[in-house]
Amino acid sequence: MPDYHILVINPGSTTTKLSLFKNETLLFGEKIAHSNESLKTFDRIMDQYEFRKKMILDFLKKKSVNLENIDAVVGRGGLLKPLPSGTYRVNQKMINHLRKGIFGEHASNLGAILAYHIAKKGVPAYIVDPVIVDEMEDIARISGMPLLPRKSIFHALNQKAVARKAAAALGKTYEDVNFIVVHMGGGISVGIHKKGRVVDVNNALNGEGPFSPERSGTVPVGDLVQLCFSGKYSQNEILAMIKGKGGLVAYLNSNDVEQVISRIKTGNLKAKLILDAMIYQISKQIGEGATVLKGNVDAIILTGGISHSSYVVEQIKDRVSFIALVMVYPGEEEMLSLCQGGLRVLRGEEEEKVY
């Protein structure tokens, strides 16, 4: 089997992560920080393109990386039209949609564009399992209000990666198993993986599912409407309560689970109540997922940064282990997962998809 060199680019709101892999082996990784001062000069995220591209090329030059020796460049996928899971070749249509922000603006929109323009002529640029991966069954899209269908926006990249890893650990393929995968980070998504497809999942970006360190999750909708029309808050203030200033931040003024656990250890009863309520809601969502699979669950998988916490993991296990085996994959390996998506195409294990 030939060796492949994969350059991975993952733009975040204040950082750009870079990794160079030889097959699955990391040769180097770097997180380039962007100060608020340097970013505030740009009106739109897309305006940061030349700024970030220069920093990437300067860094690669410093590391003596010859782009002629790169077999593929993989960027983090951004906000695009809903897509099935897979590895997508970056094309002009995708770039046009990302530049215009047709489906929303986010730093990850830069990933495909940077990958496309840094790749040398003839070298493919890809994205892998962007956050808008949509494999939901029709029945799961019905919300109860026709104007507001449920949407699939979740931590697709990490959920798919750990699901494949867990399936292999069980001696099976991803397409042969049923999993409930829980990604726990700043946002929390609970995906129902049925024979290789995520047939239902909460919208982890915009107010659905369990509350999280920074997001409100599902709230009483009638009361929310009254709050919106109370005249006390602007639209942006309400949106911030849902995403950014919701969840643990709203109750405890902290998005750090370990810090909250430290408060609990000193006897802070409010901190315990709120964190336990988050765990309770996550566990309830897992229980709902078991009904989607009619109880046929091969494993429940906990992943993301919060799954490093034994306090959280043990409480969830206590509530849901009667359903199925609980497997834990702490943290997230976004860069490796992006690399592996590119490798699967280069090795002929899956076909590249077209946007």
URPEGI-V81079 format. One record per residue. N is the residue number from 1. PSI is psi as a letter, one per 40 degrees, with the letter a starting at -180 (* if undefined). Layout:
N_PSI ; N_PSI
//
This chain:
1_h ; 2_i ; 3_i ; 4_h ; 5_h ; 6_h ; 7_h ; 8_h ; 9_h ; 10_g ; 11_h ; 12_a ; 13_d ; 14_e ; 15_i ; 16_h ; 17_h ; 18_i ; 19_i ; 20_h ; 21_i ; 22_h ; 23_b ; 24_e ; 25_h ; 26_h ; 27_d ; 28_i ; 29_i ; 30_i ; 31_h ; 32_h ; 33_i ; 34_h ; 35_i ; 36_d ; 37_d ; 38_d ; 39_d ; 40_e ; 41_e ; 42_h ; 43_d ; 44_i ; 45_d ; 46_d ; 47_e ; 48_e ; 49_d ; 50_d ; 51_d ; 52_d ; 53_d ; 54_d ; 55_d ; 56_d ; 57_d ; 58_d ; 59_d ; 60_d ; 61_d ; 62_d ; 63_e ; 64_f ; 65_h ; 66_h ; 67_e ; 68_d ; 69_e ; 70_h ; 71_d ; 72_i ; 73_h ; 74_h ; 75_i ; 76_h ; 77_i ; 78_a ; 79_h ; 80_a ; 81_i ; 82_h ; 83_i ; 84_i ; 85_i ; 86_a ; 87_h ; 88_h ; 89_h ; 90_h ; 91_i ; 92_d ; 93_d ; 94_d ; 95_d ; 96_d ; 97_d ; 98_d ; 99_d ; 100_e ; 101_f ; 102_d ; 103_e ; 104_i ; 105_h ; 106_i ; 107_d ; 108_e ; 109_d ; 110_e ; 111_d ; 112_d ; 113_d ; 114_d ; 115_d ; 116_d ; 117_e ; 118_d ; 119_h ; 120_i ; 121_h ; 122_e ; 123_h ; 124_i ; 125_h ; 126_i ; 127_i ; 128_h ; 129_g ; 130_i ; 131_e ; 132_e ; 133_h ; 134_h ; 135_e ; 136_i ; 137_i ; 138_d ; 139_d ; 140_e ; 141_e ; 142_h ; 143_d ; 144_e ; 145_h ; 146_d ; 147_e ; 148_g ; 149_i ; 150_i ; 151_i ; 152_h ; 153_h ; 154_a ; 155_g ; 156_d ; 157_d ; 158_d ; 159_d ; 160_d ; 161_d ; 162_d ; 163_d ; 164_d ; 165_d ; 166_d ; 167_d ; 168_d ; 169_d ; 170_e ; 171_f ; 172_i ; 173_i ; 174_d ; 175_e ; 176_e ; 177_i ; 178_h ; 179_i ; 180_h ; 181_h ; 182_h ; 183_h ; 184_h ; 185_a ; 186_d ; 187_i ; 188_h ; 189_h ; 190_h ; 191_h ; 192_h ; 193_h ; 194_h ; 195_f ; 196_e ; 197_i ; 198_g ; 199_e ; 200_i ; 201_i ; 202_i ; 203_h ; 204_e ; 205_d ; 206_f ; 207_f ; 208_i ; 209_a ; 210_i ; 211_i ; 212_a ; 213_d ; 214_e ; 215_i ; 216_d ; 217_a ; 218_h ; 219_i ; 220_h ; 221_d ; 222_d ; 223_d ; 224_d ; 225_d ; 226_d ; 227_d ; 228_d ; 229_e ; 230_e ; 231_e ; 232_d ; 233_i ; 234_i ; 235_d ; 236_d ; 237_d ; 238_d ; 239_d ; 240_d ; 241_d ; 242_d ; 243_h ; 244_d ; 245_f ; 246_a ; 247_b ; 248_d ; 249_d ; 250_d ; 251_d ; 252_e ; 253_f ; 254_i ; 255_e ; 256_h ; 257_d ; 258_d ; 259_d ; 260_d ; 261_d ; 262_d ; 263_d ; 264_d ; 265_d ; 266_e ; 267_e ; 268_h ; 269_d ; 270_d ; 271_d ; 272_d ; 273_d ; 274_d ; 275_d ; 276_d ; 277_d ; 278_d ; 279_d ; 280_d ; 281_d ; 282_d ; 283_d ; 284_d ; 285_d ; 286_d ; 287_d ; 288_d ; 289_d ; 290_d ; 291_d ; 292_d ; 293_e ; 294_f ; 295_e ; 296_g ; 297_h ; 298_d ; 299_i ; 300_h ; 301_h ; 302_h ; 303_a ; 304_i ; 305_d ; 306_d ; 307_e ; 308_d ; 309_h ; 310_d ; 311_d ; 312_d ; 313_d ; 314_d ; 315_d ; 316_d ; 317_d ; 318_d ; 319_d ; 320_e ; 321_e ; 322_e ; 323_d ; 324_i ; 325_h ; 326_h ; 327_i ; 328_h ; 329_g ; 330_i ; 331_a ; 332_i ; 333_g ; 334_d ; 335_d ; 336_d ; 337_d ; 338_d ; 339_d ; 340_d ; 341_d ; 342_d ; 343_d ; 344_d ; 345_d ; 346_d ; 347_e ; 348_e ; 349_d ; 350_i ; 351_i ; 352_i ; 353_i ; 354_h ; 355_*
//
